[in-house]
Structures are given as structure tokens and as C-alpha cells.
Amino acid sequence: MKVVCPGSFDPITLGHLDVITRSRDLFGEVVVAVGRNSTKKHIFSVDERVDLVRQSVADLEGVSVGIIDDLLVNFCHEVGATAIVKGLRFASDFDYELQMAHMNSHAGKVETIFLPASPTLGTLSSTMMRQIAHYGGDVSTFLTPVVNEAIVARMAELRGAQ
């Protein structure tokens, strides 16, 4: 069974990788779908995020990466996925994701599967990684080495531009 793990991945964290790996173990094949969400202000371009995700999942057999340019349900149909897997950290995640699951089921007949975050990684968020890194904090424990290097460099660029 092929499933899609969507997100903005700005940047991809070990929490994301945990959900991706567990999804692959459960379903066999995962397409990590990097979104272009225009309502968010990203620190990495979509191409940079795709590259960081690809490097982060390079050793995971059965995992590929794509870009969502349309509705998520359309992307699922294009890649032949039968379900969406979303990691949940908190009740607020569930409240939002349940609404999306209902719309995805209605709009594209695609089911959504909720996977609870691992206890040790459940509090991670890309937003938190960006905020800590912005002030020079060490986020290396929560990111792959390549992603950590990229966020440190990007934050140094952004601080220099201010």
C-alpha cells in the first residue's frame, strides 16, 4: 500500500522522519509530499526543502519525495496513494487535521490515518526549530546533520541581512 506523508518540512525534523519511517514500516511505500503552502513564510525555498527531505530519506527504502502543486487529494491520485498519514503531537493537531481529513475524504475519496508522535519526539515542530536557530540556539539534537548545517547557515544569512 502506498501512502502520502504531506507537510511543508521547513525544515524536516527527526519527528517528521520518525512518522515517515513508521509509515513506511506499516504500509510499505511512502511518498513524502512537500507543500508550497503560500500562507506560510518559509526560510527554505520549495526546491531547498525537497533537497533536504531527499537527503534525509536517502537511506530509507520505499520512500520517495514529491512536490504538491495542487490539492493534496489530487497529488495522492497522481502518485497512486490510497491514504494520507499525518503525525499528531497534540489535541490541537487533531482538531485541525480531522477537518482536513473530512474534506480530503469528501473531495477525493482519500482516507487519512493519524499516527501519534513518538513520546521522545512529540514536542518537535519546524517552527520551534526555526525560532531557536534564529537566536543561535543549538537544534542539532532534533535534526539530521545536513538539515542542521543548512538551518545554521540560513539563520546566519538572515541575521546578517538584518
C-alpha positions in Angstrom: 0.0 0.0 0.0 1.3 3.4 -0.9 0.6 6.4 1.4 1.5 10.1 1.4 3.1 12.0 4.3 2.5 15.7 3.5 4.0 18.8 5.0 5.9 21.9 4.5 9.0 20.5 6.1 10.6 23.8 6.8 12.8 22.2 7.9 12.3 18.4 8.2 12.9 17.3 11.7 13.6 13.9 13.4 9.9 13.9 14.4 8.9 14.0 10.7 11.4 11.3 9.9 10.0 9.1 12.7 6.5 9.4 11.2 7.8 8.7 7.7 9.8 5.7 8.8 6.9 4.2 10.9 4.5 4.8 8.0 6.9 3.0 5.6 7.1 0.1 8.1 3.3 -0.1 8.3 2.4 0.5 4.7 5.4 -0.4 2.6 5.7 2.7 0.5 5.6 6.4 1.4 5.7 9.5 -0.8 6.8 12.5 1.2 4.9 15.4 -0.3 6.4 18.8 0.2 3.9 21.5 0.0 4.2 25.0 -1.4 1.7 26.5 1.2 1.5 30.1 0.1 0.1 31.2 3.5 3.4 30.3 5.3 6.6 32.3 5.2 9.3 29.7 4.6 13.0 30.0 5.3 13.9 27.5 2.6 12.5 27.5 -0.9 10.5 24.5 -2.0 13.5 23.2 -4.0 15.7 23.5 -1.0 13.1 21.8 1.2 12.7 18.9 -1.3 16.5 18.6 -1.5 16.8 18.5 2.3 14.0 15.9 2.6 15.6 13.8 -0.2 18.9 13.8 1.6 17.2 13.0 4.9 15.3 9.9 3.5 18.0 8.8 1.1 18.7 5.6 3.1 15.0 4.7 3.6 14.0 2.1 1.1 10.4 2.6 -0.1 10.4 6.3 0.5 10.2 8.9 -2.3 9.7 12.7 -2.4 7.4 14.9 -4.5 6.1 18.4 -4.6 2.4 19.2 -4.0 1.4 21.8 -6.7 -2.3 21.2 -6.4 -4.8 19.8 -3.9 -3.4 17.1 -1.7 -6.0 14.6 -2.9 -5.1 15.2 -6.5 -1.4 14.6 -5.6 -2.5 11.3 -3.9 -4.3 10.2 -7.1 -1.4 11.2 -9.3 1.1 9.0 -7.3 -1.4 6.2 -6.7 -1.6 6.6 -3.0 -4.7 5.3 -1.2 -4.2 7.2 2.1 -2.6 10.2 3.8 -0.7 9.7 7.0 -0.5 12.6 9.4 1.5 12.6 12.6 -0.2 14.1 15.6 1.6 15.7 18.5 -1.2 17.4 20.5 -5.0 17.7 20.7 -4.8 20.9 18.6 -3.2 19.0 15.8 -6.1 16.5 15.9 -8.7 19.3 15.8 -7.2 20.8 12.6 -6.3 17.5 10.9 -9.7 16.0 11.5 -11.3 18.8 9.5 -8.8 18.3 6.7 -9.4 14.5 6.8 -13.1 15.1 6.3 -12.5 17.4 3.4 -10.0 15.1 1.8 -12.4 12.2 2.1 -15.2 14.2 0.6 -13.2 15.9 -2.2 -11.0 13.0 -3.3 -12.1 9.8 -1.6 -8.7 9.6 0.1 -8.6 8.3 3.7 -6.4 9.9 6.4 -4.6 7.9 9.0 -3.4 9.5 12.2 -0.2 8.4 13.7 0.7 9.6 17.2 4.1 11.2 17.5 6.7 9.2 19.4 6.9 10.3 23.1 10.5 11.4 22.7 9.9 13.5 19.6 6.3 14.6 20.1 7.1 18.2 21.1 9.2 19.0 18.0 8.0 21.4 15.4 9.7 23.1 12.4 8.5 26.4 13.8 10.3 25.8 17.1 13.5 24.7 15.3 13.4 27.9 13.2 12.8 30.1 16.3 15.6 28.5 18.3 18.0 28.5 15.4 17.2 32.2 14.7 18.6 33.2 18.0 21.7 31.0 17.6 20.4 28.1 19.8 21.5 24.5 19.2 18.9 22.4 17.4 21.3 19.7 16.2 19.7 17.1 18.5 16.4 17.3 16.6 17.7 17.4 13.0 19.8 15.3 10.7 23.4 16.7 10.3 22.7 18.0 6.8 19.5 19.8 7.9 21.2 21.2 10.9 24.0 22.6 8.8 21.5 24.1 6.4 19.5 25.8 9.1 22.5 27.2 10.8 23.8 28.6 7.6 20.4 30.1 6.6 19.9 31.7 10.0 23.4 33.2 9.8 22.4 34.7 6.4 19.1 36.1 7.8 20.8 37.6 10.8 23.4 39.2 8.6 20.7 40.7 6.4 19.0 42.5 9.3 
